[in-house]
């Protein structure tokens, strides 16, 4: 089974796609490539050996993958705080400590009373939790009883002239769904195109059922593509999103579906074969059969910690200005829904490059500048928690900054800097500060790295909340690799001399920002242009141009910002607005918004209902193609 496309879990393809698009759009910063000078550990304040030691510690088994809120994360936080103390940094957290605490969801577990019961006349069949069925982690909790309707793959794809719900009334009922898509193993199937991948996602199927009025959904693994594999129930693994789907949703084994369909004279395999043969739905209400579903999920919460160290500025005239240097230190723990090795759930995902390498860089820079006697401006070194859960730590920082944001002159973000290849370093956000390109070119005269730059300040890492608050940002990244979000992201694959070389460049930029005569001049950068999806654009969705504020609590999608010149900006939306309806559909969370947006096409006009302060407003936007 190909995890992510056809399995019973959703992988972070959106985050990966954004990162890869940014890499694809990055341009050479300068064509000049001077000869590389010899490396000197004294120039970075941390040798390759010392940097690798930090990576090995953070990626070691005692840290257990550093999942947010876990004991392994707490051990990592204390280790980083001690390194900050040894470097000579003052505590920048709460109550004289190095820690800024905030709550995260640390786990989802099954409560009492989860139930699945099938009824036909006087006949009743009770199924066993964990043996016959299990809830999805994004299911609502509650109880529902209703008639069963077989709705095929649960797909509505107008651009492919396919709709399992055509002419079907599922309002108030429970739908029985197949995993995957028609002709799953046929490479010529229209559903195998990248823009159609979303139709295989479990959350898409459940949200589509909800939009058609269903109150519950039962998903079973389709027998044609996976009948020769042992059936396994989806496990509630890790935490990626705590937003709920709005209906009850469970995963069941095929024997449950066969008992539901027994009175129809048609097996699940026969129905699937008929659908796949003609690419035509075979949906129908199952006569005389009702199902009762009860779901009880408990969301457990606990603390996570940003680790903050402060190096006070030496110049009384500018030490009330600050530069933030940050990297996230959380990772995936023992895997979960965002692991790209789902079959290896339970194994430690050490996260050596993602992002022990970035934290080693922050510690190395702290040692460098402190040993050199500091800088004119204050420098705040931060190790963020909660990045893998949606930039929660950096969002918490900008919500409750230990140093005023209006006097924060720039933010430098280090994320995955441990795999330098062919001397290529990606730098994003170069147009968010008018002086950045000049500074990078000057710093690179001594390092001769092959810089690939992008002007945009938004991206899937911890610089985004700062840019949304109009702070100049730079994001340093050595590129994606096949070990990303897998147990194989281990310290032995780190290019430690390359890390030292990257830090020499970052140290040069930091020195100019922290010691320069004037603060960096903020500029709103033009967005990078992602490639156009093939076909109509309904698969990846048209372009709207809003940036969500992560970690919000209220229903809706709160905007952290809007991209310059985007449909969202043209519609008058701005940071702080809360979208509650989009194209006539209720929006409770980001997944709801993405579901509706990806079903639209470039050129469509959509109504947007949003809240600004206490006022409910309506506007409209014309969606655009991704250029």
For each residue, the residues with C-beta under 8 A, 3 or more apart:
1: 6 7 225 226 229
2: 5 6 7
3: 7 9 11 340 341 342 343
4: 7 9 10 11 13 340 342
5: 2 197 200
6: 1 2 179 180 181 184 200 225 226
7: 1 2 3 4 179 342
8: 179 202 219 221 234 251
9: 3 4 202 234 237 337 342
10: 4 201 202 203 240 337
11: 3 4 337 338 339 340 342
12: 15 16 240 338 485
13: 4 16 17 197
14: 17 18 594
15: 12 18 19 460
16: 12 13 19 20 480 484
17: 13 14 20 21 530 540
18: 14 15 21 22 459 460
19: 15 16 22 23 459 460 477 480
20: 16 17 23 24 480
21: 17 18 24 25 528 530 531
22: 18 19 25 26 426 428 454 456 459 528
23: 19 20 26 426 452 477 479 480
24: 20 21 531
25: 21 22 454 528 529 530
26: 22 23 426 427 428 452 453 454
27: 452 453 454
28: 31 450 451 452 453
29: 427 430 437 440 441 444 451 452 453
30: 33 441 444 451
31: 28
32: 441
33: 30 448 450
34: 445 448
35: 448
36: 423 447 448
37: 446 447 448
38:
39: 43 48 497 500 501 504
40: 43 44
41: 44 45 46 47 48 50 500
42: 45
43: 39 40 504 507
44: 40 41 47 364 368 500 503 504 507
45: 41 42 364 365 367 368 369 371 372 507
46: 41 50 51 360 363 364 367 368 500 503
47: 41 44 50 51 500
48: 39 41 51 52 496 497 499 500
49: 52 53 496
50: 41 46 47 53 54 364
51: 46 47 48 54 55 360 361 364 496 499 500 503
52: 48 49 55 56 360 491 494 496 499
53: 49 50 56 57
54: 50 51 57 58 83 356 359 360 363 364
55: 51 52 58 59 352 356 357 360 418 491 494 496
56: 52 53 59 60 352 491
57: 53 54 60 63 79
58: 54 55 63 66 76 79 329 351 352 356 359 360
59: 55 56 63 350 351 352 356 489 490 491
60: 56 57 63 350
61: 64 348
62: 72 75
63: 57 58 59 60 66 72 73 75 76 350
64: 61 67 70 71 72 333 334 348
65: 70 72 331 332 333 334 335 348 349 350 351
66: 58 63 70 72 73 76 329 330 331 333 351
67: 64 70 72 73 106 238 239 330 331 332 333 334
68: 73 104 106 239 304 330 385 386 388 389 392
69: 73 104 105 106 301 302 303 304
70: 64 65 66 67 73 74 106 333
71: 64 74 75
72: 62 63 64 65 66 67 75 76 333
73: 63 66 67 68 69 70 76 77 304 305 329 330 385
74: 70 71 77 78 305
75: 62 63 71 72 78 79
76: 58 63 66 72 73 79 80 329
77: 73 74 80 81 99 305 307 329 383 385
78: 74 75 81 82
79: 57 58 75 76 82 83
80: 76 77 83 84 98 307 329 359 363 383
81: 77 78 84 85 91 97 98 99 307 309
82: 78 79 85 86
83: 54 79 80 86 87 363 366
84: 80 81 87 89 98 307 309 363 366 381
85: 81 82 88 89 91 98 309
86: 82 83
87: 83 84 309 363 366 367 370
88: 85 311 370
89: 84 85 92 309 310 311 366 370 381
90: 309 310 311 312
91: 81 85 96 97 98 308 309 310
92: 89 98 100 308 309 310 380 382 402 403
93: 97 98 99 100 101 305 306 307 308 402
94: 97 99 100 101
95:
96: 91
97: 81 91 93 94
98: 80 81 84 85 91 92 93 307 308 309
99: 77 81 93 94 305 306 307 308
100: 92 93 94 305 306 307 308 396 397 400 402
101: 93 94 303 304 305
102: 303 304 306 385 386 392 393 396
103: 301 302 303 304
104: 68 69 239 301 302 303 304 385 386 389 392
105: 69 108 239 242 299 300 301 389
106: 67 68 69 70 239 300 301 302
107: 239 299 300
108: 105 137 236 239 242 297 298 299 300
109: 236 297 298 300
110: 114 129 134 135 236 296 297 298
111: 114 141 296 297 298
112: 296
113: 294 296
114: 110 111 129 134 135 294 295 296
115: 126 129 292 293 294
116: 126 127 129 132 133 218 250 252 256 291 292 293 294
117: 124 125 126 127 291 292
118: 124 125 127 256 259 260 289 290 291
119: 123 124 125 289 290 291 292
120: 123 263 288 289 290
121: 288
122:
123: 119 120
124: 117 118 119
125: 117 118 119 259
126: 115 116 117
127: 116 117 118 131 132 133 252 256
128: 131 132 133
129: 110 114 115 116 132 133 134
130: 134 233
131: 127 128
132: 116 127 128 129 252 253 255 256
133: 116 127 128 129 218 233 250 251 252 253 256
134: 110 114 129 130 233 234 235 236 250 251
135: 110 114 139 236 248 249 250 251 295 297
136: 139 202 206 219 234 236 245 249 250 251
137: 108 236 237 297 337
138: 203 206 241 243 244 245 249 591
139: 135 136 206 244 245 247 248 249 250 295 297
140: 244 245 246 247 248 249 295
141: 111 248 295 296 297
142: 248 294 295
143: 248 292 293 294 295
144: 174 215 216 247 248 292 293
145: 290 291 292 293
146: 172 173 174 215 216 290 291
147: 173 174 285 286 289 290
148: 173 174 175 176 218 260 285 286 289 290 291
149: 168 169 170 173 174 175 176 214 283 284 285 286
150: 175 176 261 271 282 283 284 285 286
151: 154 164 165 168 170 175 176 177 209 214 283
152: 155 164 177 178 271 275 281 282 283
153: 164 177 178 179 180 181 182 199 205 222 275
154: 151 164 165 175 177 178 205 206 208 209 217 219
155: 152 162 163 164 181 182 191 199 205 208
156: 162 163 164 165 208 212 599
157: 160 161 162 163 191 196 199 538
158: 161 163 538
159: 535 536 538 539 601
160: 157 190 191 196
161: 157 158
162: 155 156 157 182 279 280 281
163: 155 156 157 158 166 281
164: 151 152 153 154 155 156 168 281 283
165: 151 154 156 168 170 208 212 283
166: 163 281 283
167:
168: 149 151 164 165 212 283 284 285
169: 149 173 213 285
170: 149 151 165 173 175 209 212 213 214
171: 212 213 214
172: 146 213 214 215
173: 146 147 148 149 169 170 213 214 215 216 285
174: 144 146 147 148 149 214 215 216 217 218 291 293
175: 148 149 150 151 154 170 209 212 214 216 217 218
176: 148 149 150 151 218 220 257 260 261 286
177: 151 152 153 154 205 209 217 218 219 220
178: 152 153 154 219 220 222 268 272
179: 6 7 8 153 200 202 219 220 221 222 226
180: 6 153 184 200 222 225 226
181: 6 153 155 184 189 191 196 199 200
182: 153 155 162 189 191 275 276 279
183: 186 189 191 192 276 279
184: 6 180 181 189 191 222 224 225
185: 224 225
186: 183 189 192
187: 192
188: 192
189: 181 182 183 184 186 192
190: 160 193 196 279
191: 155 157 160 181 182 183 184 196 199 200
192: 183 186 187 188 189 196
193: 190 196 197 534 535 539
194: 197 533 534 539 540
195: 533 534 535 536 537 538 539 540
196: 157 160 181 190 191 192 193 199 539
197: 5 13 193 194 200 201 539
198: 201 204 539 598
199: 153 155 157 181 191 196 204 205
200: 5 6 179 180 181 191 197 204
201: 10 197 198 204 205
202: 8 9 10 136 179 205 206 219 234
203: 10 138 206 207 245 591 595
204: 198 199 200 201 207 208 595
205: 153 154 155 177 199 201 202 208 209 217 219
206: 136 138 139 154 202 203 209 210 217 219 245 247 249
207: 203 204 210 211 245 246 591 592 595
208: 154 155 156 165 204 205 211 212 595
209: 151 154 170 175 177 205 206 212 214 217 247
210: 206 207 213 214 217 245 246 247
211: 207 208 585 595
212: 156 165 168 170 171 175 208 209
213: 169 170 171 172 173 210
214: 149 151 170 171 172 173 174 175 209 210 217 247
215: 144 146 172 173 174 247 248
216: 144 146 173 174 175 247 248 249 250 291 293
217: 154 174 175 177 205 206 209 210 214 247 248 249 250
218: 116 133 148 174 175 176 177 250 251 252 256 257 291 293
219: 8 136 154 177 178 179 202 205 206 249 250 251 252
220: 176 177 178 179 251 252 253 254 256 257 268
221: 8 179 226 231 254
222: 153 178 179 180 184 225 226 268 272
223: 226 227 254 268 269 272
224: 184 185 227 269 272 273 276
225: 1 6 180 184 185 222
226: 1 6 179 180 221 222 223 229 231
227: 223 224 269
228:
229: 1 226
230:
231: 221 226 253 254
232:
233: 130 133 134 251 252 253
234: 8 9 134 136 202 251
235: 134 345
236: 108 109 110 134 135 136 137 297
237: 9 137 335 336 337 339 342 345
238: 67 332 333 334 335 336 337 338 339 345
239: 67 68 104 105 106 107 108 242 336 337 389
240: 10 12 336 337 338 388 389
241: 138 390 589 590 591
242: 105 108 239 299
243: 138 588 589 590 591 592
244: 138 139 140 588 589
245: 136 138 139 140 203 206 207 210 249 591
246: 140 207 210 588 592
247: 139 140 144 206 209 210 214 215 216 217
248: 135 139 140 141 142 143 144 215 216 217 293 295
249: 135 136 138 139 140 206 216 217 219 245 295
250: 116 133 134 135 136 139 216 217 218 219 293 295
251: 8 133 134 135 136 218 219 220 233 234
252: 116 127 132 133 218 219 220 233 256 257
253: 132 133 220 231 233 256
254: 220 221 223 231 257 258 268
255: 132 258 259
256: 116 118 127 132 133 218 220 252 253 259 260
257: 176 218 220 252 254 260 261 268
258: 254 255 261 262 267 268
259: 118 125 255 256 262
260: 118 148 176 256 257 286 289 291
261: 150 176 257 258 264 266 267 268 271 286
262: 258 259
263: 120 286 287 288 289
264: 261 284 286 287
265:
266: 261 270 271
267: 258 261 270 271
268: 178 220 222 223 254 257 258 261 271 272
269: 223 224 227 272 273
270: 266 267 273 274
271: 150 152 261 266 267 268 274 275 282
272: 178 222 223 224 268 269 275 276
273: 224 269 270 276 277
274: 270 271 277 278 280 282
275: 152 153 182 271 272 278 279 280 281 282
276: 182 183 224 272 273 279
277: 273 274
278: 274 275
279: 162 182 183 190 275 276
280: 162 274 275
281: 152 162 163 164 166 275
282: 150 152 271 274 275
283: 149 150 151 152 164 165 166 168
284: 149 150 168 264
285: 147 148 149 150 168 169 173
286: 147 148 149 150 176 260 261 263 264 289
287: 263 264
288: 120 121 263
289: 118 119 120 147 148 260 263 286
290: 118 119 120 145 146 147 148
291: 116 117 118 119 145 146 148 174 216 218 260
292: 115 116 117 119 143 144 145
293: 115 116 143 144 145 174 216 218 248 250
294: 113 114 115 116 142 143
295: 114 135 139 140 141 142 143 248 249 250
296: 110 111 112 113 114 141
297: 108 109 110 111 135 137 139 141 236
298: 108 109 110 111
299: 105 107 108 242
300: 105 106 107 108 109
301: 69 103 104 105 106
302: 69 103 104 106
303: 69 101 102 103 104
304: 68 69 73 101 102 103 104 330 385 386 392 393
305: 73 74 77 93 99 100 101 385
306: 93 99 100 102 382 383 384 385 393 396 397
307: 77 80 81 84 93 98 99 100 329 382 383
308: 91 92 93 98 99 100 380 381 382 397 402
309: 81 84 85 87 89 90 91 92 98 366 380 381 382
310: 89 90 91 92 378 379 380 381 402 403
311: 88 89 90 366 369 370 374 375 378 379 380 381
312: 90 319 374 378
313: 318 319 320 321 322 374 375 376 377 378 379 514
314: 319 373 374 375 376
315: 318 319 376 377
316: 319
317: 376
318: 313 315 321 376 377
319: 312 313 314 315 316 376 377 378
320: 313 378 407
321: 313 318 377 378 407 408 409 519
322: 313 377 378 379 380 403 407 408 409
323: 375 377 378 379 380 408 409 410 411 412 510 513 514
324: 379 380 382 397 403 408 410 411 412 466
325: 362 365 366 379 380 381 382 411 412 414 510
326: 362 381 382 383 384 394 397 411 412 413 414 462 463
327: 355 358 359 361 362 382 383 384 413 414 415 462
328: 355 358 359 383 384 385 386 387 388 393 394 415 461 462
329: 58 66 73 76 77 80 307 355 356 358 359 383 384 385
330: 66 67 68 73 304 384 385 386 387 388 389 393
331: 65 66 67 349 350 351 354 355 356 388
332: 65 67 238 335 336 338 339 349 351 388 485
333: 64 65 66 67 70 72 238 336 348 349
334: 64 65 67 238 345 346 347 348 349
335: 65 237 238 332 339 341 342 344 345 346 347 349 487
336: 237 238 239 240 332 333 339 345
337: 9 10 11 137 237 238 239 240 342
338: 11 12 238 240 332 388 485
339: 11 237 238 332 335 336 342 344 345 349 485 486
340: 3 4 11 484 485 486
341: 3 335 344 347 485 486 487 488
342: 3 4 7 9 11 237 335 337 339 345
343: 3
344: 335 339 341 347 486 487
345: 235 237 238 334 335 336 339 342
346: 334 335
347: 334 335 341 344 487
348: 61 64 65 333 334 487
349: 65 331 332 333 334 335 339 485 486 487 489
350: 59 60 63 65 331 356 487 489 490 491
351: 58 59 65 66 331 332 354 355 356 489
352: 55 56 58 59 356 357 418 489 490 491 493 494
353: 356 357 416 417 418 419 478 481 483 484 489 493 494
354: 331 351 357 415 416 484 485 489
355: 327 328 329 331 351 358 359 387 414 415 416
356: 54 55 58 59 329 331 350 351 352 353 359 360 418 491
357: 55 352 353 354 360 361 414 416 417 418 419 494 499
358: 327 328 329 355 361 362 413 414 415 416 417 418
359: 54 58 80 327 328 329 355 356 362 363 383 414
360: 46 51 52 54 55 58 356 357 363 364 418 499
361: 51 327 357 358 364 365 414 417 499 502 503 506
362: 325 326 327 358 359 365 366 381 382 383 414
363: 46 54 80 83 84 87 359 360 366 367 381
364: 44 45 46 50 51 54 360 361 367 368 500 503
365: 45 325 361 362 368 369 381 503 506 507 510
366: 83 84 87 89 309 311 325 362 363 369 370 379 381
367: 45 46 87 363 364 370 371
368: 44 45 46 364 365 371 372 503 507
369: 45 311 365 366 372 374 375 379 507 510 511 514
370: 87 88 89 311 366 367 373 374
371: 45 367 368
372: 45 368 369
373: 314 370
374: 311 312 313 314 369 370 379
375: 311 313 314 323 369 379 510 511 514 515
376: 313 314 315 317 318 319 514 515
377: 313 315 318 319 321 322 323 409 513 514 515
378: 310 311 312 313 319 320 321 322 323 403
379: 310 311 313 322 323 324 325 366 369 374 375 510 514
380: 92 308 309 310 311 322 323 324 325 402 403 408
381: 84 89 308 309 310 311 325 326 362 363 365 366
382: 92 306 307 308 309 324 325 326 327 362 397
383: 77 80 306 307 326 327 328 329 359 362
384: 306 326 327 328 329 330 387 393 394 397 462
385: 68 73 77 102 104 304 305 306 328 329 330 392 393
386: 68 102 104 304 328 330 389 390 391 392 393 395 396 551
387: 328 330 355 384 390 391 392 393 394 415 461 462
388: 68 240 328 330 331 332 338
389: 68 104 105 239 240 330 386 392
390: 241 386 387 395 550 551
391: 386 387 394 395 461 462 464 465 550 551
392: 68 102 104 304 385 386 387 389 395 396 550 551
393: 102 304 306 328 330 384 385 386 387 396 397 462
394: 326 328 384 387 391 397 398 462 463 464 465 466
395: 386 390 391 392 398 399 465 549 550 551
396: 100 102 306 386 392 393 399 400 551
397: 100 306 308 324 326 382 384 393 394 400 401 402 465
398: 394 395 401 405 465 466 468 469
399: 395 396
400: 100 396 397
401: 397 398 404 405 408
402: 92 93 100 308 310 380 397
403: 92 310 322 324 378 380 407 408
404: 401 407 408
405: 398 401 408 466 469 471
406:
407: 320 321 322 403 404
408: 321 322 323 324 380 401 403 404 405 411 466 471
409: 321 322 323 377 471 472 513 519 520
410: 323 324 433 471 472 473 474 513 519 520
411: 323 324 325 326 408 463 466 467 471 472 473 474
412: 323 324 325 326 473 474 476 506 509 510 513
413: 326 327 358 461 462 463 473 474 475 476
414: 325 326 327 355 357 358 359 361 362 417 476 506
415: 327 328 354 355 358 387 461 462 475 476 477
416: 353 354 355 357 358 419 477 478 479 480 484
417: 353 357 358 361 414 420 425 476 477 478 499 502 503
418: 55 352 353 356 357 358 360 478 494 495 496 498 499
419: 353 357 416 478 479 481 493 494 495 498
420: 417 423 424 425 478 495 498 499 501 502
421: 424 478 479 495 498
422: 450
423: 36 420 448 449 450 498 501
424: 420 421 449 450 452 478 479
425: 417 420 449 450 451 452 476 477 478 502 505
426: 22 23 26 451 452 453 454 476 477 478 479
427: 26 29 430 440 451 452 453 454 474 475 476 477
428: 22 26 453 454 456 457 459 463 474 475 477
429: 432 433 436 454 455 456 457 459 463 467 472 473 474 475 525
430: 29 427 433 436 437 440 453 454 455 474
431: 436 437 455 456 457 523 525 526
432: 429 436 455 457 467 472 473 474 522 523 524 525
433: 410 429 430 436 472 473 474 520 521 522 523
434: 520 521 523
435: 438 439 512 516 520 521
436: 429 430 431 432 433 439 440 472 474 509 520
437: 29 430 431 440 441 453
438: 435 441 442
439: 435 436 442 443 508 509 512 513
440: 29 427 430 436 437 443 444 451 453 474 505 509
441: 29 30 32 437 438 444 445
442: 438 439 445 508 512
443: 439 440 446 447 505 506 507 508 509 512
444: 29 30 440 441 447 448 449 451 505 508
445: 34 441 442 448
446: 37 443 504 505 508
447: 36 37 443 444 501 504 505 508
448: 33 34 35 36 37 423 444 445
449: 423 424 425 444 501 502 505
450: 28 33 422 423 424 425
451: 28 29 30 425 426 427 440 444
452: 23 26 27 28 29 424 425 426 427
453: 26 27 28 29 426 427 428 430 437 440
454: 22 25 26 27 426 427 428 429 430 528
455: 429 430 431 432 525 526 528
456: 22 428 429 431 459 525 526 527 528
457: 428 429 431 432 463 464 467 472 473 525
458: 464 467 468 527 547 561 563
459: 18 19 22 428 429 456 463 464 475
460: 15 18 19 464
461: 328 387 391 413 415 464 475 477
462: 326 327 328 384 387 391 393 394 413 415 465 466
463: 326 394 411 413 428 429 457 459 466 467 473 474 475
464: 391 394 457 458 459 460 461 467 468 473 547 560
465: 391 394 395 397 398 462 468 469 549 550 560
466: 324 394 398 405 408 411 462 463 469 471 473
467: 411 429 432 457 458 463 464 470 471 472 473 561
468: 398 458 464 465 547 549 560 561 575
469: 398 405 465 466
470: 467 522 524
471: 405 408 409 410 411 466 467 522
472: 409 410 411 429 432 433 436 457 467 520 521 522 523
473: 410 411 412 413 429 432 433 457 463 464 466 467
474: 410 411 412 413 427 428 429 430 432 433 436 440 463 509
475: 413 415 427 428 429 459 461 463
476: 412 413 414 415 417 425 426 427 502 506
477: 19 23 415 416 417 425 426 427 428 461
478: 353 416 417 418 419 420 421 424 425 426 495 498 502
479: 23 416 419 421 424 426
480: 16 19 20 23 416 484
481: 353 419 484
482: 486 488
483: 353 486 488 489 490 493
484: 16 340 353 354 416 480 481 489
485: 12 332 338 339 340 341 349 354 489
486: 339 340 341 344 349 482 483 489
487: 335 341 344 347 348 349 350 490
488: 341 482 483 493
489: 59 349 350 351 352 353 354 483 484 485 486 493
490: 59 350 352 483 487 493
491: 52 55 56 59 350 352 356 494
492:
493: 352 353 419 483 488 489 490
494: 52 55 352 353 357 418 419 491 499
495: 418 419 420 421 478 498 499
496: 48 49 51 52 55 418 499 500
497: 39 48 500 501
498: 418 419 420 421 423 478 495 501 502
499: 48 51 52 357 360 361 417 418 420 494 495 496 502 503
500: 39 41 44 46 47 48 51 364 496 497 503 504
501: 39 420 423 447 449 497 498 504 505
502: 361 417 420 425 449 476 478 498 499 505 506
503: 44 46 51 361 364 365 368 417 499 500 506 507
504: 39 43 44 446 447 500 501 507 508
505: 425 440 443 444 446 447 449 501 502 508 509
506: 361 365 412 414 443 476 502 503 509 510
507: 43 44 45 365 368 369 443 503 504 510 511
508: 439 442 443 444 446 447 504 505 511 512
509: 412 436 439 440 443 474 505 506 512 513
510: 323 325 365 369 375 379 412 506 507 513 514
511: 369 375 507 508 514 515
512: 435 439 442 443 508 509 515 516
513: 323 377 409 410 412 439 509 510 516 520
514: 313 323 369 375 376 377 379 510 511
515: 375 376 377 511 512
516: 435 512 513 519 520
517:
518: 521
519: 321 409 410 516
520: 409 410 433 434 435 436 472 513 516
521: 433 434 435 472 518
522: 432 433 470 471 472
523: 431 432 433 434 472
524: 432 470 564
525: 429 431 432 455 456 457 564
526: 431 455 456 564 565
527: 456 458 545 563 564 565 566
528: 21 22 25 454 455 456
529: 25 626 627
530: 17 21 25 626 627
531: 21 24 626
532: 537 625 626 627
533: 194 195 537 539 540 541 626
534: 193 194 195 539
535: 159 193 195 538 539
536: 159 195 539 601 602
537: 195 532 533 540 541 542 601 602 625 626
538: 157 158 159 195 535 541 598 599 600 601
539: 159 193 194 195 196 197 198 533 534 535 536 598
540: 17 194 195 533 537 598 626
541: 533 537 538 594 597 598 599 600
542: 537 597 600 601 602 603 604 623 624 625 626
543: 566 567 602 623 624 625 626 627
544: 566 567 568 597 621 623
545: 527 562 563 565 566 567 568 569
546: 557 559 561 562 563 566 568 573 579
547: 458 464 468 559 560 561 562 563
548: 552 557 558 559 560 590 593
549: 395 465 468 552 558 559 560 575
550: 390 391 392 395 465 560
551: 386 390 391 392 395 396
552: 548 549 556 557 558
553:
554: 558 578
555: 580 588 589
556: 552 578 579 580 587 588 589 610 611
557: 546 548 552 578 579 587 589 590 592 593
558: 548 549 552 554 576 577 578 579
559: 546 547 548 549 562 568 573 574 575 576 577 578 579
560: 464 465 468 547 548 549 550 575
561: 458 467 468 546 547 575
562: 545 546 547 559 566 568 569 573 574 575
563: 458 527 545 546 547 566 568 569
564: 524 525 526 527 569
565: 526 527 545 569 570
566: 527 543 544 545 546 562 563 569 570 624
567: 543 544 545 570 571 621 622 623 624
568: 544 545 546 559 562 563 571 573 621
569: 545 562 563 564 565 566 572 573 574
570: 565 566 567 621 622
571: 567 568 608 619 620 621
572: 569 619
573: 546 559 562 568 569 577 579 608 610 619 621
574: 559 562 569 577 612
575: 468 549 559 560 561 562
576: 558 559 612
577: 558 559 573 574 610 611 612
578: 554 556 557 558 559 610 611 612
579: 546 556 557 558 559 573 582 587 593 608 609 610
580: 555 556 586 587 609 610 611 616
581: 584 585 586 587 607 608 609
582: 579 585 587 593 596 597 606 607 608 609
583: 596 600 604 606 607
584: 581 607
585: 211 581 582 592 596
586: 580 581 592
587: 556 557 579 580 581 582 592 593 596
588: 243 244 246 555 556 592
589: 241 243 244 555 556 557 592 593
590: 241 243 548 557 593 594
591: 138 203 207 241 243 245 594 595
592: 207 243 246 557 585 586 587 588 589 595 596
593: 548 557 579 582 587 589 590 596 597
594: 14 541 590 591 597 598
595: 203 204 207 208 211 591 592 598 599
596: 582 583 585 587 592 593 599 600
597: 541 542 544 582 593 594 600 623
598: 198 538 539 540 541 594 595
599: 156 538 541 595 596
600: 538 541 542 583 596 597 604 606 623
601: 159 536 537 538 542 604 623
602: 536 537 542 543 623 624 625 626
603: 542 622 623 624 625
604: 542 583 600 601 622 623
605: 620 621 622 623
606: 582 583 600 620 621 623
607: 581 582 583 584 618 619 620
608: 571 573 579 581 582 618 619 620 621
609: 579 580 581 582 616 617 618
610: 556 573 577 578 579 580 616 617 618 619
611: 556 577 578 580 614 615 616 617
612: 574 576 577 578 615 617
613:
614: 611
615: 611 612
616: 580 609 610 611
617: 609 610 611 612
618: 607 608 609 610
619: 571 572 573 607 608 610
620: 571 605 606 607 608
621: 544 567 568 570 571 573 605 606 608
622: 567 570 603 604 605
623: 542 543 544 567 597 600 601 602 603 604 605 606
624: 542 543 566 567 602 603 627
625: 532 537 542 543 602 603
626: 529 530 531 532 533 537 540 542 543 602
627: 529 530 532 543 624
